[in-house]
Amino acid sequence: MRTSPIINNSFGGDPFALGSGPAYGRWRAWKTRNYPASAEELVVPIAAAPRLSAGETEALRQRLLKANMAIYDCGTGSAVTKDDVAALGARFGLRRLDRHEGADEDGIASLRQDAGNRLERYIPYTDRPIQWHTDGYYNPPERRIRAMMLHCVSAAAEGGDNALFDPELAYLLLRDENPGHVALLSHEQAMTIPENPDAGGLVRAARTGPVFWREPTDGALALRYTARGRSIAWRDGATAEAAGHLKEILDRGSRYVFRHRLKPGQGVICNNVLHSRTGFRDTTERHRLFYRARYYDRIAGTAPGEAWPREGT
């Protein structure tokens, strides 16, 4: 894993450097201490999005600092617009939207079943389950997705539950069991996503890059991952074994995995955490509609030097 500048902290070194055992041990103790025990502990009621009070902002910030994610709850009677979602993200430094193929003109995607439309070839626009992934894992480095918001406008009649997992905890569990697998998945050529052809020609070229990566400016740890098995090319057999180990950790479950069915008016704001979704069923009366905003920005104030305790604290 490429080294990055780290602001001084009380861990006594860079905890994500594989040769830094003592620093990693201190960071590990801090990370797991008082970690939220359930998705309910991530939820922060807010009176009016995006006009947050000082207390609401701080409550969301504390959850983001610890778990890289938070769930805001505007209440089922609220009429939150895409402009509100964008404004709420901007409160936390999220401004550079990824205006990808499936996004609407404003850069925010409307996730719903899209039968018969051009987007039905993409699983998020169907009712099928979605495996563990981070958003934009197929993007080039200059368009890496660092943060994401997912807002529930209306829920399906059945299903559509999300699972959420902090990438730092995925790193922690894998490193505890096999640090060598972390090294393999941090290689710049660890994972290749194949090209994505469409009827009209080449839409997206093949993308090669690491699974675990570091922000060059502040050393923040991030993840680029998909559990899909079809056509994914791993650098070599050892890297494929390491990827299988990570998938096994995700599939076995952990007390650090949060499972939650977002209600209308609720949304997730996160540093592009691992997430999955169960399949769902719509009816004539109840249709699932979510707004999804992807950002090139990381949530402000969650860089290691800001999130971690300072020396002497």
SULBEL-V456647 format. One record per pair of residues at least 24 apart in sequence whose C-alpha atoms are under 10 Angstrom apart, sorted by the first residue. I is the first residue (numbers start at 1). GAP is how many residues later the second one is. D is the distance in Angstrom with one decimal. If there is no record, write none. Layout:
i-><I	I>
gap-><GAP	GAP>
d-><D	D>
This chain:
i-><1	1	1	1	1	1	1	1	1	1	1	1	1	2	2	2	2	2	2	2	2	2	3	3	3	3	3	4	4	4	4	4	4	4	4	5	5	5	5	5	5	5	5	5	6	6	6	6	6	6	6	6	7	7	7	7	7	7	7	7	7	8	8	8	8	8	8	9	9	9	9	9	9	9	9	9	9	10	10	10	10	10	10	11	11	11	11	11	12	14	14	16	16	16	16	16	16	16	16	16	17	18	18	18	18	18	19	24	24	27	27	27	28	28	28	28	28	30	30	30	31	31	31	31	31	31	31	32	32	32	32	32	33	34	35	35	35	35	35	36	36	36	36	36	36	37	37	37	37	38	38	38	38	38	38	39	39	39	39	39	39	39	39	39	39	40	40	40	40	40	41	41	41	42	42	42	42	42	42	42	43	43	43	43	43	43	43	43	44	44	44	44	44	44	45	45	45	45	45	45	46	46	46	46	46	46	47	47	47	47	48	48	48	48	48	48	48	49	49	49	49	49	49	49	49	49	49	49	50	50	50	50	50	50	50	50	50	50	50	50	51	51	51	51	52	52	57	57	60	60	61	61	61	61	61	61	62	62	63	64	64	64	64	64	64	64	64	65	65	65	65	65	65	65	65	65	66	66	66	66	67	67	67	67	67	67	67	67	67	68	68	68	68	68	68	68	68	68	68	68	68	68	69	69	69	69	69	69	69	69	69	69	69	69	69	70	70	70	70	70	70	71	71	71	71	71	71	71	71	71	71	72	72	72	72	72	72	72	73	73	73	73	73	73	73	73	73	74	74	74	74	74	75	75	75	75	76	76	76	76	76	76	76	77	77	78	78	78	78	79	79	79	80	80	80	80	80	80	81	81	81	82	82	82	82	82	82	82	82	82	82	83	85	85	85	85	85	85	85	85	86	86	86	88	88	89	89	89	89	89	89	89	89	90	90	91	91	92	92	92	92	92	92	92	93	93	93	93	93	93	94	94	94	94	94	94	94	94	94	94	94	94	95	95	95	95	95	95	95	96	96	96	96	96	96	96	96	96	97	97	97	97	97	97	97	97	97	98	98	98	98	98	98	98	98	98	98	98	99	99	99	100	100	100	101	103	103	103	103	104	106	107	107	107	107	108	108	108	108	108	108	108	109	109	109	109	109	109	110	110	110	110	110	110	110	110	111	111	111	111	111	111	111	111	111	112	112	112	112	112	112	112	112	113	113	113	113	113	121	124	125	126	126	127	127	127	127	127	127	127	127	127	127	128	128	128	128	128	128	129	129	129	129	129	129	129	129	129	130	130	130	130	130	130	130	130	130	130	131	131	131	131	131	131	131	131	131	131	132	132	132	132	132	132	132	132	132	132	132	132	132	132	132	132	133	133	133	133	133	133	133	133	133	133	133	133	133	133	134	134	134	134	134	134	134	134	134	134	134	134	134	134	135	135	135	135	135	135	135	135	135	135	136	136	136	136	136	136	137	137	137	137	137	137	137	137	137	137	137	137	138	138	138	138	138	138	138	138	138	138	138	138	138	138	138	139	139	139	139	139	139	139	139	140	140	140	140	140	140	141	141	141	142	143	143	143	144	144	144	144	144	145	145	145	145	145	145	145	145	145	145	146	146	146	146	146	146	146	146	146	146	146	146	146	146	147	147	147	147	147	147	147	147	147	147	147	147	148	148	148	148	148	148	148	148	148	148	148	148	148	148	149	149	149	149	149	149	149	149	149	149	149	149	150	150	150	150	150	150	150	150	150	150	150	151	151	151	151	151	151	151	151	151	151	151	151	151	152	152	152	152	152	152	152	152	152	152	152	152	152	153	153	153	153	153	153	153	153	153	153	153	154	154	154	154	154	154	154	154	154	154	154	155	155	155	155	155	155	155	155	155	155	155	155	155	156	156	156	156	156	156	156	156	156	156	156	157	157	157	157	157	157	157	157	157	158	158	158	158	158	158	158	158	158	159	159	159	159	159	159	159	159	160	160	160	160	160	160	160	160	160	160	160	161	161	161	161	161	161	161	161	161	161	162	162	162	162	162	162	162	162	162	162	163	163	163	163	163	163	163	163	163	163	163	163	164	164	164	164	164	164	164	164	164	164	164	164	164	165	165	165	165	165	165	165	165	165	165	165	165	165	166	166	166	166	166	166	166	166	166	166	166	167	167	167	167	167	167	167	167	167	167	167	168	168	168	168	168	168	168	169	169	169	170	170	170	170	170	170	170	170	170	170	170	171	171	171	171	171	173	173	173	173	174	174	174	174	174	174	177	177	178	178	179	180	180	180	181	181	181	181	181	181	181	181	181	182	182	182	182	182	182	183	183	183	183	183	184	184	184	184	184	184	184	184	184	184	184	185	185	185	185	185	185	185	185	185	185	185	185	185	185	185	185	185	186	186	186	186	186	186	186	187	187	187	187	187	188	188	188	189	189	189	189	189	190	190	190	190	190	190	190	190	191	191	191	191	191	191	191	191	191	191	191	192	192	192	192	192	193	193	193	193	193	193	193	194	194	194	194	195	208	208	208	209	210	211	215	215	217	218	218	218	218	219	219	219	220	220	220	220	220	221	221	222	222	222	223	223	223	223	224	224	224	225	226	226	226	227	227	250	262	264	264	264	267	267	268	269	269	270	270	271	271	271	271	271	271	272	272>
gap-><181	182	183	184	185	186	187	209	210	211	212	213	220	184	185	186	210	211	212	213	214	217	210	211	212	213	216	210	211	212	213	214	215	216	217	209	210	211	212	213	214	215	299	300	210	211	212	213	214	297	298	299	211	212	296	297	298	299	301	303	304	296	297	300	301	302	303	295	296	297	298	299	300	301	302	303	304	298	299	300	301	302	303	297	298	299	300	301	299	205	290	152	155	156	159	166	198	203	204	205	166	157	161	162	164	165	160	148	151	145	281	282	140	141	144	145	148	36	278	279	34	35	36	137	138	141	277	34	35	137	140	224	33	32	28	31	32	220	221	27	30	31	219	220	222	218	219	220	221	217	218	219	220	221	222	31	32	124	125	217	218	219	220	221	222	30	31	218	219	220	29	30	217	25	27	28	29	30	216	226	26	27	28	29	30	223	224	225	26	27	28	29	30	222	26	27	28	29	30	221	26	27	28	29	219	220	26	27	28	31	25	26	27	30	31	32	36	24	25	29	30	31	32	35	36	38	39	216	24	30	31	33	34	35	36	37	38	39	40	41	33	36	37	40	36	39	34	35	32	209	31	238	239	240	241	246	240	245	207	205	206	207	235	236	237	238	243	234	235	236	237	238	239	241	242	243	100	236	241	242	98	99	100	101	102	189	203	204	206	79	97	98	99	100	201	202	203	204	205	231	234	239	78	79	80	95	96	97	199	200	201	202	203	204	230	79	197	198	199	200	201	78	79	80	189	191	195	196	197	198	199	79	190	193	194	195	196	197	78	79	189	190	191	192	193	194	195	189	190	191	192	193	188	189	190	191	76	77	78	187	188	189	190	187	188	75	186	187	188	74	185	186	71	72	73	184	185	186	70	72	210	24	25	26	27	28	69	71	209	210	211	25	64	65	66	182	184	206	207	208	63	206	207	61	181	58	59	60	180	181	204	206	210	209	210	208	209	177	205	206	207	208	209	210	202	204	205	206	207	208	52	53	54	55	199	200	201	202	203	204	205	206	198	199	200	201	202	203	204	47	49	51	197	198	199	200	201	202	46	48	50	51	196	197	198	199	200	38	41	45	46	47	50	195	196	197	198	199	194	195	196	36	39	194	102	188	189	190	191	187	187	185	186	187	188	41	42	183	184	185	186	187	41	181	182	183	184	185	40	41	43	179	180	181	182	183	39	40	41	42	177	178	179	180	181	42	44	170	175	176	177	178	179	168	169	174	175	176	77	153	164	153	154	29	32	33	150	151	152	153	154	155	161	32	149	150	151	152	153	30	31	32	33	147	148	149	150	151	30	32	96	97	98	145	146	147	148	149	32	95	96	97	120	143	144	145	146	147	30	31	32	33	93	94	95	96	115	118	119	141	142	143	144	145	31	32	90	91	92	93	94	95	139	140	141	142	143	144	31	33	88	89	90	91	92	93	137	138	139	140	141	142	88	89	90	91	137	138	139	140	159	160	88	89	90	136	158	159	54	55	56	70	71	72	73	74	86	87	88	89	53	54	55	56	57	58	66	67	68	69	70	71	86	87	88	54	65	66	67	68	69	70	85	64	65	66	67	68	69	66	67	68	154	152	153	154	80	150	151	152	153	77	78	79	126	127	149	150	151	152	153	69	76	77	78	124	125	126	127	148	149	150	151	152	153	122	123	124	125	126	146	147	148	149	150	151	152	120	121	122	123	124	125	144	145	146	147	148	149	150	151	118	119	120	121	122	123	141	142	143	144	145	146	112	116	117	118	119	120	140	141	142	143	144	111	112	113	114	115	116	117	118	138	139	140	141	142	109	110	111	112	113	114	115	116	136	137	138	139	140	109	110	111	112	113	114	134	135	136	137	138	108	109	110	111	112	132	133	134	135	136	137	106	107	108	109	110	125	126	127	131	132	133	134	135	107	123	124	125	126	127	129	130	131	132	133	123	124	125	126	127	128	129	130	131	120	121	122	123	124	125	128	129	130	102	118	119	120	121	122	123	129	100	101	102	116	117	118	119	120	121	122	128	98	99	100	101	102	115	116	117	118	119	96	97	98	99	100	113	114	115	116	117	90	94	95	96	97	98	110	111	112	113	114	115	92	93	94	95	96	104	106	108	109	110	111	112	113	85	88	89	90	91	92	93	94	107	108	109	110	111	56	57	90	91	92	104	105	106	107	108	109	45	54	55	56	57	58	104	105	106	107	108	44	52	53	54	55	105	106	85	87	88	42	53	76	77	79	80	84	86	87	103	104	41	50	51	52	75	73	76	77	81	68	71	72	74	75	76	68	72	64	67	63	58	59	62	57	58	59	60	61	62	63	64	65	29	30	57	60	61	64	27	28	29	56	59	26	27	28	51	52	54	55	56	57	58	59	24	25	26	27	28	38	39	40	49	50	53	54	55	56	57	58	61	24	25	26	27	28	37	53	24	25	26	48	52	24	25	47	44	45	46	47	50	43	44	45	46	49	50	52	53	33	34	35	41	42	43	44	45	48	49	52	39	40	41	42	43	32	33	37	38	39	40	41	36	37	38	39	36	25	26	27	26	25	32	83	88	86	85	86	87	88	84	85	86	78	82	83	84	85	82	83	49	50	51	48	49	50	51	48	49	50	49	48	49	50	24	49	24	28	24	25	26	24	25	24	24	30	28	29	24	26	27	28	29	31	26	27>
d-><8.4	6.4	8.7	8.5	4.8	6.3	8.1	8.5	9.8	7.5	6.6	7.4	10.0	8.0	8.5	8.7	9.8	7.4	6.8	9.1	8.4	9.2	9.5	7.4	9.1	7.9	7.4	6.8	7.0	5.4	6.9	6.5	4.7	8.3	9.8	9.8	9.0	7.2	6.6	5.6	5.6	9.3	9.9	9.8	9.8	8.7	5.9	5.7	8.5	9.4	7.2	6.8	7.5	8.7	9.4	7.3	4.9	8.5	9.4	8.9	9.9	9.3	6.9	9.4	9.3	6.9	6.7	8.5	6.9	9.4	9.8	6.7	6.1	4.6	4.8	8.3	9.0	7.9	6.0	5.3	4.0	6.3	7.0	8.8	8.3	8.7	7.7	9.9	8.2	8.7	9.8	9.7	9.0	9.4	9.7	10.0	9.1	8.7	9.2	7.8	9.8	8.6	7.1	8.8	8.4	7.8	9.7	9.1	9.8	9.8	8.5	9.6	9.6	9.1	7.3	10.0	9.8	9.3	8.6	8.8	10.0	7.1	8.5	8.6	8.3	9.3	9.1	9.0	9.7	8.5	9.6	9.1	9.6	8.9	9.2	6.9	7.3	10.0	8.1	8.3	8.3	7.6	9.5	7.9	9.1	7.2	7.2	9.1	8.4	8.1	7.9	8.1	5.9	7.9	9.1	8.8	8.1	9.3	8.7	9.5	8.5	5.1	6.4	6.3	9.6	9.9	8.5	8.8	9.4	8.3	8.8	8.9	9.8	8.6	7.5	5.0	5.5	8.1	9.2	9.3	9.9	6.4	4.6	5.6	6.7	8.7	9.2	9.0	7.6	6.2	4.9	5.9	8.8	9.4	8.6	5.9	4.6	6.1	7.6	8.9	6.6	5.8	5.2	7.9	10.0	9.7	8.4	6.1	8.0	9.3	9.5	6.5	9.2	8.2	9.9	9.0	9.5	9.1	6.7	8.8	9.4	7.1	9.3	6.2	7.7	8.3	6.6	9.6	9.4	8.8	9.9	9.0	5.6	7.2	8.6	5.9	4.7	8.5	9.2	8.0	9.0	8.7	7.8	9.0	8.3	8.6	8.7	8.9	9.7	9.0	8.6	9.5	9.3	8.2	8.5	9.8	9.7	9.1	9.7	8.3	7.0	8.2	8.3	9.8	9.0	7.1	8.8	9.5	10.0	7.8	5.6	8.7	9.2	8.4	5.3	8.1	9.5	8.9	7.6	9.0	8.7	6.1	9.1	8.4	8.8	9.5	8.7	9.2	9.2	9.4	9.2	6.3	8.3	8.5	8.5	5.6	5.5	8.2	7.2	8.7	7.7	9.8	9.5	9.5	9.6	8.7	9.0	7.6	7.0	5.7	4.1	6.5	8.4	7.3	9.6	9.9	8.4	5.8	5.6	6.4	9.7	9.7	9.4	9.5	9.8	8.8	6.8	5.5	4.6	6.4	8.7	9.1	9.9	8.3	5.6	5.4	6.5	7.8	9.7	9.9	9.2	8.4	8.6	5.9	4.3	6.7	9.1	9.8	8.5	5.0	6.0	8.5	8.5	7.3	5.2	7.0	9.8	9.0	9.2	7.2	5.2	5.1	7.9	8.1	7.4	9.3	8.3	6.1	9.6	8.1	9.2	7.5	8.8	9.2	7.5	9.4	6.9	9.5	9.6	8.7	9.0	8.4	9.6	7.2	9.3	9.2	8.9	9.9	7.0	9.1	9.0	9.3	7.9	8.8	7.5	8.9	9.8	8.2	8.9	8.1	8.9	9.9	7.7	9.5	9.2	9.4	8.8	7.5	7.7	9.9	8.8	9.2	8.4	9.2	9.5	9.4	8.8	9.4	9.7	8.9	5.7	5.4	8.1	9.8	9.9	7.2	7.6	5.8	5.1	8.6	9.5	7.6	8.8	9.6	9.6	9.0	6.4	8.0	5.6	7.0	6.3	7.6	10.0	9.5	6.9	8.1	6.9	9.7	9.9	10.0	9.8	9.9	9.8	8.3	5.4	5.5	6.2	9.8	9.8	9.1	9.6	9.4	6.8	5.7	4.5	6.5	8.3	9.0	9.8	7.4	8.9	7.6	9.9	7.6	5.4	5.5	6.6	9.8	9.0	8.2	9.0	9.3	9.7	9.0	9.2	9.6	8.4	8.5	9.5	10.0	9.9	9.2	7.2	8.4	9.8	9.5	9.9	6.5	5.7	4.9	7.5	10.0	9.6	8.1	5.7	5.1	6.5	8.8	9.9	9.7	9.6	6.7	5.8	4.8	6.5	9.2	9.5	9.8	9.6	9.9	7.9	5.6	5.0	6.1	7.1	9.9	9.7	9.8	7.8	5.9	5.0	6.8	9.1	9.9	8.7	8.5	7.7	8.3	9.8	9.1	9.8	8.7	9.0	9.4	9.2	8.0	9.7	8.6	5.4	5.3	6.6	8.1	9.0	9.0	8.5	7.3	4.6	6.8	9.1	9.4	7.9	9.4	9.8	7.8	5.5	4.4	4.0	7.5	9.6	9.3	9.9	9.3	9.0	8.6	5.4	5.0	6.4	7.4	9.7	7.4	6.0	6.8	9.7	9.7	7.8	5.1	6.8	8.3	10.0	8.3	8.8	9.1	7.9	6.0	5.4	8.0	8.5	7.6	8.7	9.9	6.2	5.3	4.6	8.0	9.9	9.9	9.2	7.7	5.2	4.2	6.2	8.2	9.4	8.3	5.4	5.7	6.6	9.9	9.9	9.1	9.7	7.1	5.9	5.6	6.6	9.5	9.7	6.0	6.2	5.0	6.5	8.8	9.7	7.9	8.3	8.8	6.5	8.3	8.2	8.6	7.6	9.7	7.9	8.9	9.6	9.1	8.2	9.7	9.9	9.9	8.2	8.8	9.9	9.3	10.0	8.9	8.6	5.1	5.8	7.0	10.0	8.5	6.1	8.6	9.1	9.5	8.5	9.0	7.9	6.0	8.4	9.3	8.3	8.9	9.2	9.3	8.7	9.4	9.4	7.0	9.5	9.8	9.4	9.7	9.1	9.2	6.4	8.2	8.5	9.0	9.4	8.2	8.6	8.8	6.3	9.9	8.7	9.6	8.3	5.9	8.8	9.7	9.8	8.8	8.6	6.9	6.4	5.5	4.9	7.4	8.3	9.6	7.7	9.1	9.7	8.6	5.6	5.5	9.0	7.8	6.0	5.3	5.6	4.9	7.9	7.6	5.6	4.1	4.5	8.0	8.5	6.2	5.2	6.7	6.2	5.3	6.5	7.9	6.0	5.6	6.3	5.3	8.2	7.3	5.7	4.6	6.0	9.0	9.2	8.9	9.1	7.0	5.4	4.5	6.5	8.9	8.4	10.0	7.9	5.6	5.1	6.6	8.5	9.3	8.6	5.3	5.1	6.8	8.9	6.6	5.7	4.6	6.6	8.9	8.1	9.1	8.0	7.2	6.0	4.0	6.4	8.6	8.7	5.4	5.0	6.5	8.7	9.5	6.2	6.3	4.9	5.8	5.7	5.9	8.9	8.1	6.5	4.6	6.6	9.0	9.4	8.1	5.0	6.1	8.0	9.0	9.6	7.6	5.5	5.5	7.2	9.1	7.3	5.0	8.1	9.7	7.5	6.5	5.2	5.2	6.9	10.0	8.6	7.5	6.4	6.3	9.8	9.3	9.7	8.6	7.0	6.4	4.5	6.6	8.1	9.7	9.8	6.3	6.0	5.1	7.6	9.4	5.7	5.2	4.3	7.9	7.6	5.8	5.3	6.2	9.3	8.2	5.5	7.1	7.8	9.9	8.6	5.5	5.2	7.0	8.9	9.2	9.8	9.4	7.9	8.7	6.2	5.9	4.1	6.4	9.0	9.7	9.4	6.8	8.4	9.5	5.9	5.0	5.5	4.7	8.0	9.8	8.1	7.1	5.9	4.3	7.1	9.9	8.2	5.5	5.3	7.8	8.1	8.2	5.8	5.4	5.8	7.6	6.7	5.6	4.5	6.6	9.8	10.0	6.7	5.5	4.4	6.4	8.5	10.0	8.1	5.3	5.2	6.4	8.5	8.8	5.8	5.1	6.4	8.1	9.6	9.8	9.9	6.7	5.8	4.5	6.9	9.2	8.5	9.8	9.1	9.9	6.7	5.0	6.4	9.0	9.7	5.9	5.0	6.2	9.1	9.5	9.5	7.8	7.8	9.1	9.1	8.6	8.6	5.3	6.3	8.9	8.8	7.9	6.5	6.1	9.3	9.8	8.9	8.4	5.8	6.3	9.8	9.6	9.6	6.9	7.5	8.5	8.9	10.0	9.8	7.3	9.1	9.9	9.1	7.7	9.9	7.8	7.8	9.8	9.1	9.6	9.9	8.8	8.0	8.9	9.2	8.8	8.8	8.8	7.6	9.8	9.5	9.1	7.7	6.5	9.9	7.5	10.0	9.3	9.9	8.7	8.9	9.9	9.7	9.8	8.2	8.3	7.3	9.6	8.1	4.8	7.9	9.8	7.9	8.5	8.9	7.6	9.5	7.6	9.3	9.1	9.9	9.9	8.7	9.2	9.2	8.8	8.9	9.3	8.9	9.5	7.5	5.5	9.1	9.5	6.9	8.8	9.3	6.1	5.3	6.1	8.9	9.8	9.9	10.0	9.3	9.2	9.6	6.4	8.9	9.9	6.9	7.2	9.4	5.0	5.7	4.9	6.1	9.1	9.4	9.7	7.8	8.2	8.6	8.7	9.1	9.2	8.5	9.4	9.9	8.1	6.1	9.7	9.9	8.4	5.8	5.0	8.1	6.6	8.7	9.9	9.3	9.1	8.6	9.7	7.2	6.0	4.9	6.2	9.5	8.4	8.9	9.1	8.9	6.1	5.0	6.3	7.8	9.9	9.3	9.7	7.4	5.5	6.7	9.1	9.4	6.5	6.6	7.6	9.6	9.0	9.3	9.3	9.8	9.9	8.9	9.7	9.3	9.4	6.4	6.9	7.5	9.8	7.7	6.9	8.9	9.3	8.5	5.8	5.8	9.0	9.1	8.6	8.2	8.1	8.5	9.8	8.1	7.9	8.0	9.1	9.6	8.9	7.9	8.9	9.7	10.0	9.7	9.7	9.3	9.6	9.6	9.2	9.0	9.0	9.5	9.5	9.4	8.8	8.7	7.4	9.2	8.9	6.1	6.3	9.9	8.7	8.6	9.6>
